[in-house]
Amino acid sequence: MSVHESRKDYNRLSLSEGELDPDPIRQFHRWFEEATLSEIPEPNAMVLATASPDARPSARIVLLRGYDERGFVFFTNYESRKGRELDANPHAALAFHWHDLERQVRVEGPVVRSSAEESDAYFQSRPAGFRLGAWASRQSEVIADREILEARIRALELQYADGQIPRPEHWGGYRVVPTVIEFWQGRPSRLHDRLRYTRSEGGWLIERLSP
């Protein structure tokens, strides 16, 4: 089958204004819980899109590590490409795709760094190997071969043999503060349901978008 012949019609569910929670974070929580209960692999996987100051975009998959009324949190190396772009242009977009439920969620908004306390707490909750990896990897930098990385890990294992591995200053969290959240439900004949929340002074404006 060629690429242009690959099609799937969506007909499992629908989304109406009457079903929506007035608060998009509560609505997200409802959908996230349904995705988790559906045993979708890594329902917290999300596309993170950033852009450089001269508007060159880049995107990658990262993992959501928390969300509440303040926004959506992920952790990374501050010196990576995405970290450098967020420092220069602190705005981002997120996209979740839950294929089995024929759903997407899109989030847009400014980005702020998590507090040191929040980053410390999450870092210490990670397995030891993950923590050592945060020290060993100079994320997004060119590396001659894998042996260099593995040698760094061996040295770090000796350095932190007692298991007391502090968080590197170059590693921590970011929070995407949503100004727009869109909920997308696949429907037959590509006439999908798209309902968008836009933050306003009085709360959240809910609008239906054409598919």
Secondary structure, DSSP 8 states (H G I E B T S, - for coil): --GGG------S----GGGS-SSHHHHHHHHHHHHHHTT-S-TTEEEEEEE-TT--EEEEEEE--EEETTEEEEEEETTSHHHHHHHHS-EEEEEEEEGGGTEEEEEEEEEEE--HHHHHHHHHHS-HHHHHHHHH--TTS--S-HHHHHHHHHHHHHHTTTS-----TTEEEEEE--SEEEEEE--GGG--EEEEEEEETTEEEEEEE--
